Amino acid sequence: MIDATALPALHASHGGIWLREGGNTQAVAKGAAIACAAETPTLLLNAPLAGQRLGYPELNGLDLLELWAFVHPARFLVPTPKGLAESLGLERPGSEADIPQLLQAATAALLDILGSPTWAEREGGWTSAQTLLRLRWPWAPLVTPRINRPAEAERWLFSRLPEWEETPPRPAPRTISLDEDAVLARLAHLTGSAAEARPGQRAYAAAAVESFRPRQHRDQPNMLLAEAGTGIGKTLGYLAPASLWASEAQGTVWISTYTKALQRQLDRESLRLFPDPATAARRVVVRKGRENYLCLLNLEDALQGGFSGRAAILAQLVARWAAFSKDGDMVGGDLPGWLPTLFRRNGSTALTDRRGECIYAGCPHYRKCFIERSARASADADIVIANHALVMINAARGRETGQRPQRIIFDEGHHLFDAADSTFSVALSGQEAIELRRWVMGPEGNSRGRRRGLAARLSDLASYDAEGGEAIRAAADAARALPADEWLKRIVAGEPFGPLEQLLAAVRGTVYARAADVGEADAGYGLETEVAEPDGPLVEAAQEAALALDALLRPLNRLGKRMEAVIEDAPDWLDGAARARIEGAIASLGWRRDLIAAWLALLARIGGPADADFVDWMTVDRIEGREYDIGIHRHWLDPTRPLAEAVLKPAQGVLVTSATLKGGGDWDNAESRSGASHLPRGAERFEAASPFDYPGRAEVLIVTDIKRGDIAALSGAYGRLIEAAGGGTLGLFTAIRRLRAVHARIADRLARAGLPLYAQHVDPMDTGTLIDIFRDDPRASLLGTDALRDGVDVPGHSLRLVVMEGVPWSKPTVLHAARRLAGGGAAYDDRLIRARLAQAFGRLIRRAEDRGSFVILSAAMPSRLLSAFPPGTPIRRVTLDEAIIAVSAHSRAGHGHGMPLGQQEDESGTHDLEQR
């Protein structure tokens, strides 16, 4: 067998490149490192990241992350040398020069596990290794000799997965009223006898009881708006009444979040309710959209030749994970977020159902389907943890009508407006239209894969019902009017084919003509213009496109009626599985019919009267000058109107909660952005201020001597501030271009000082992995955009400085301009900015012992916006030099008065006080 410690090991960072060969480690140049990796199998950790550091994106080698994914599928790992060392019980590297030796030691440790009788993930390992050897996986020659051939043939993955069982519908919940004393007793049990007295949390739990009382009025849920500052303990505050009601009423409470991070946190907190993991898995279920879960039929296709090259290796590693996964969630679940990024764009998205082509009971793996198992488990669960979009979709058009959410807790409630805005909007774009064509027609030409059109999915219906078969054929013929492959190339070349492509070409011409008038055409990014005063060619193209869409909608309507008739007639071949498949197809067809109807309404606007309830505009979407889509968009001017009708009014009780629920305004703002203002009787209110000592432990510094647009000065400011804080910095940007420019200027300099710097849109890793790395290393810093302004929960020892490049003004889009006009002009803008500032500031102090500085690099920061920060927080306008002195002093004070940073990290723990 190959000796792992004899293999060369390479580590590349912004601080340098180190290569270990023949027992010696030395610093090398990029050329030597690339040559070694190209000639000899070389140990690496995160090959895409190392390749980026070397300026050689196609770098390949023996990536330890791939080996980890094989040995320990579904186990968490921070993909850094420190994270690898801690997970394997190895000594942390003292410097970057020690990392290659660690890679050799870690390789030996992981390979030794393969021969251990205690290897927990042994099942299926031998068979998978043999397949990976045939696929020329670089690790296979080292892995296969170390796994003993099992005495009996290993079962195929699809025979090992458990089946879900059909259960009768759950009875309606009992009508009960919660006793406040019982709720507070449940809260005391959850927090533990040793917990400190927290009056704010007890008051919050008592107020939340309102949402669980029997409803008194039609179209009026018992609704509570609760703003509870960081540290109040919202999570356990609402879990206490929610779990008690679920137990006594025998019903389900839906807890909805906006971020996946909070979903994971809530899942962990469920162990307080049910300490036995098996019980917790049954009583608390995490639900997400279908596109998040592994599709077993897609995986089978990939394993049986649908994928090739590196994508085929990824499919094998995903199959290893699927056998040990808790719930099959590929996005934010127990599949390592870094695994798909190791394979660049090779196949991970093709393993989920992103096109809505599920054939339900027609699938051979239907009884083992992760999605169906999750849906059925949620029907009998006490607590369902979901996201805002899924709750809205399930309430508005979900096929599980018996599971319409009745008791809902919207955590991160300040995002309800944005979630509703996305859910209830419509876009007629090239990408959306071609997906509809593929859904109807299936594969065309030489395309490969499992995609199946209506004819293939409903072949038995077509053979049984002549009228249904004719409707399917008519729909396929009509779908040829939709954009086909390479539609964008034809439009750019001035050769559109068909009425929909003609429409998109007219939209593109109008956008470019009007955007040029305001100086945007050469900006390199997306362009847009209002749907107003359309010219003749655009109106004519819209009319022709509408006729084509109507010709498609008619046979789809006929098909829907025929399927409903078949369900009613119940022919002999319509067994339980076939019925489930037809019902699934009816629901899926209904969504497409609704989509086409919305497109037709949108096209009627072109050349017709405007609708005051909607904002319509046209776009050419671009990334750095490269076009990727063209479309017409429609959003509700106030998206909380459909939210109130579809979600709130049918519910029995709703709790909307957040630390920044009022969003930089007053309670009227909270009511208008949550949908409560559209209810007959509005909502009750509760407010509790954060218990943290913001005046003593935080400060806001407004730097006045950084000139707007001066990238060199901006970069220098970020670099010096990060050095002053000793890392632990979250840098927030409003533009990706500036983020990349700053990162390029300071990353090497900080690395030489032992301060790693990571960045969204630069490092080839998903956002969740970047946050995991940032959280794990107190000397690391992270640059990002809006996605990091909210929902990032990092303990104080890893986050002690937040730097914003400037005031987070709203982008002047057509949609924003319309809402600004309707919402009070400048006052509307101020509310949005105060909310963003409050959310960003909220990342800084997460526990009572946290300490930190919040820096805004803008002399133009208006004083009227400073009310976004907690009362009493010191706010000063200073020069950059003064800010650096203040940050340095604040950072030293936060390190435990001279306590070594590593010790500080170990003793501080990782629990967020807010969640205790």
C-alpha positions, 0 to 999 in steps of 0.5 A, a space after each residue: 500500500 502507498 505510504 501517505 506520509 511519502 506523498 508530497 503535500 502543498 499548501 497555498 494561501 495569500 501568505 505564501 506557498 509551502 511544499 513538503 517533499 521527502 520529509 522537508 517543507 520549504 517555501 516555493 514559487 507558484 510555478 514550482 508548486 503547479 509543476 509538482 501538482 501536475 506531475 505527482 499526486 499531491 495532497 491538498 486541502 480544498 483544491 479550488 481554493 488552492 488553485 485560485 491562490 496559485 492562479 491556476 483554477 484547474 488545479 487537481 490533486 488528492 483533495 483531503 475534503 473529498 477523502 473526508 466526504 468518503 470516509 465520514 459522509 454527513 459529518 460536519 467539518 470546517 474545511 480549514 487546516 485547523 478544522 481538519 486537525 481538531 476533527 481528527 484529534 491532531 495537533 493544530 499547525 503552529 504556522 502555515 509552514 506546518 500545514 503540509 505536514 498536517 495534511 500528511 498526518 491527516 491523510 494517514 489518520 483518515 486512511 487508517 479509519 478505513 481499516 478500523 472495525 469501529 468505522 461507523 460509515 463502513 456500510 456500502 464503502 467497499 462497493 463505492 470504492 470499487 466504482 470510484 476506482 473505475 472512475 479514476 478517482 485520485 484517492 481510489 488507489 489509496 482507499 481500495 486496498 484498505 477496505 476489506 471486502 465484505 463477506 456478503 454483497 453490500 446492498 444497493 443504496 436504494 434498497 438500504 434507504 428506509 421507506 415512509 409509511 402511509 398514515 391516516 389524515 391527522 384529526 383537526 387540533 383540539 380547541 384549547 386555551 393555554 394556561 400562562 403559568 403552565 407556559 412559564 413552567 415549560 419555559 423554566 424547564 427548557 432554560 434549566 434550573 441553573 439559568 439566570 432570571 430573565 424577566 424579558 423572556 418570561 414576559 415574551 413567553 406570556 405575551 406569545 400565549 395570545 397567538 395560541 388562543 382560539 380564534 374569535 373572528 373570521 379572517 382575523 387570526 390571533 396575531 401578535 407583533 413582538 419586537 424583542 431585542 437581541 439577548 431576550 431569548 426569543 427562541 425558547 420564549 416562543 418554543 415554550 407556548 408552541 410546544 405546550 400547545 402542540 402537545 395539548 391540542 395535538 396540532 402542528 405549529 409552523 416556525 418559519 425563518 428567513 435564513 438557513 442558519 436559523 433553521 439549523 439553530 432551531 433544529 439543534 434547540 429541539 433537543 431541549 424539547 426532546 432530549 432523545 434524538 429519535 424522538 426529536 426527529 419524529 416530533 420536530 421536522 425541518 421542511 424546505 422547498 423541493 429543490 433543496 432535496 436530493 432526487 433519488 431518480 436523478 441520482 440513479 440516472 447519474 450513477 448509471 451513466 448519466 454523469 461522466 468525468 468529475 461529475 460522476 465522482 461527485 454523484 458517488 460521493 453524494 450517494 455515500 452521503 445519502 445513505 447516512 443523511 438525516 433528511 436528504 437536504 442538499 442545501 443547508 442540511 448535513 451535506 457539506 456545503 463545500 462538497 459541490 464547490 470542489 467539483 466546480 459546476 459539475 452536476 450538483 444542481 442536476 441531482 435535485 428537482 429544480 424543474 418541477 418534473 417529479 412524477 410522484 408515485 410513478 417513480 420507482 423510489 417514491 416510497 423512499 423519497 426524501 421529499 415525500 418522507 419530509 412532507 408526511 412526517 410534518 403532518 404528524 409533527 409537533 413543530 415544523 421548521 420551514 422558511 417564509 417562502 415555503 409557508 407562503 407557497 404551501 398556504 397559497 397553492 400547496 398540494 398538501 391542502 390538509 396541511 395548510 399552516 394554522 399556527 405560524 411563528 414567523 421568526 426573522 419577521 422583518 423579512 416578511 415583506 421581502 419574502 412575500 415580494 419574491 413569492 407573489 411576483 411574476 417574471 416572463 423571461 427567457 429562462 422562465 419560458 424555456 423551462 416551461 417549454 422543457 416541462 411540456 415537451 421534454 428532451 429535444 434533439 440530442 439533449 440527455 438526462 432524465 427530463 421528461 415531457 408531459 407525454 412521457 409522464 402521462 403516457 397511461 392517461 394518454 392511452 386511456 383517455 383520447 381527449 386527454 391524449 389529444 390535449 397533451 399533443 396540442 400542448 406540445 405543439 403550442 409549446 414550440 412557440 416558446 424560446 428554445 435552446 440558444 434563444 439568447 444567441 439568436 436574439 443578440 444576433 437579431 434573428 429571433 425565432 417564434 413569437 416569444 423570442 420576438 417579444 424578448 428581442 423587442 424588450 431588449 431593444 426598448 431597454 437598451 434604447 431607454 437605458 442609454 438615455 440615463 447613461 446606464 448602457 455601458 455600466 456593465 450590469 443589469 439594465 431596466 426600464 418601466 413598462 410605460 409608453 411602449 412603442 408600436 413594435 413592442 405592443 405588436 410583439 406582446 400581442 403575438 406572444 399573448 396569442 401564443 401563450 393563450 394557445 398553450 393555456 387552452 390545451 393545458 386547461 383541457 388536460 387538467 379537466 380530463 385528469 380530474 375526470 379520470 380521478 372521478 371515474 376511477 378506472 381499473 388501472 388507477 390504483 393508489 400509486 397511479 392516483 397519487 401520480 395523477 393528483 401530483 400532475 394536477 397540482 403541477 399543471 395547476 401551477 403552470 396554468 397559473 403562471 401562464 395566466 399571470 404572464 397573459 395579465 402582464 402582457 395585457 399591460 403592454 399597450 393597455 392601462 396600468 394597474 395601480 396595485 402592481 409595478 411592471 418593468 423590463 430588464 436585460 440581466 447582465 453580469 460584468 457586461 455579459 447578458 444572461 436573461 431578458 424579461 418583463 417583471 411584475 411585483 405587487 406594490 404592496 406584497 403584504 396584501 396577497 400575504 394577508 389574503 393567502 396566509 394570515 387570514 386563513 390562519 388561527 394564530 400568527 406570531 411575527 417576531 424579530 429584534 428589528 421588527 419595527 424596521 427603523 420606524 414605528 409600530 405602524 411600519 411593523 403593521 404595514 410590512 407584516 400584513 397586519 394592516 390588512 386584517 380587520 382588527 390588526 394585531 397585538 403588540 409586544 416590545 422588550 429591549 435588549 438587556 445588553 450593555 451597549 453603552 459600555 460594550 459597543 461603539 459606533 465610529 463614523 470615519 470622515 476622511 475617506 473620499 467616496 469612490 477612492 478605492 485605494 483609500 477604502 482598501 487602506 482603511 479596511 486593511 488598517 482596521 482589520 489589523 487594529 482589531 487583530 482580525 475578527 472583522 466582518 466587512 460589508 459592501 453594497 457593490 461586488 466590484 468594490 468588494 473584489 477590488 478591496 480584497 485584491 489589494 489587502 488579502 496578501 498584506 493581511 495574510 503576511 500578518 497572520 490574518 486570513 481574509 475570506 470574501 464572498 464572490 471571490 473565494 470558491 466556496 458557498 456562503 455557509 462554508 465561509 461563515 463556518 470558517 470565519 466563526 471557527 478562526 478568531 483571527 480571520 475576517 470576512 468580506 461580503 454583501 447584503 447576505 451577511 448583513 442579517 442572519 449571521 450568528 458569530 460569537 464575540 471572540 470571532 466577530 469584534 468589528 463590523 465595517 460598512 463601506 458606506 451608508 447602505 442606500 437603496 439601489 434606484 430601481 423602478 420598483 424602489 422608486 414606485 414604493 418610495 413614491 407610495 411610502 412617503 418619499 425620503 421617509 420611506 428611504 430612511 426607514 429602510 436604511 435604519 433597518 439595514 443599519 440596525 440589522 448590521 449592528 445586530 451582528 456585533 453584540 450577541 452575548 452579554 460578554 461581547 464587545 466590539 466596534 461598528 465603523 462606517 466609512 462615510 462622512 455623508 452619514 446623516 445624523 437623522 439615521 443614527 437612531 438605528 442604533 440602540 439608545 446610549 450607544 456612543 457615536 462619534 465622528 472621527 478620522 481614520 487614524 482616530 478610529 484605528 486607535 479606538 478599534 485597537 483599544 476596544 479589541 484589546 479590552 475584549 480579549 480578557 485583559 491580556 488573556 491569550 487569544 486561543 484561551 479566550 476562544 476556548 473559554 468563551 464557548 459558542 452558544 448565543 445567549 439569545 438562544 438559551 
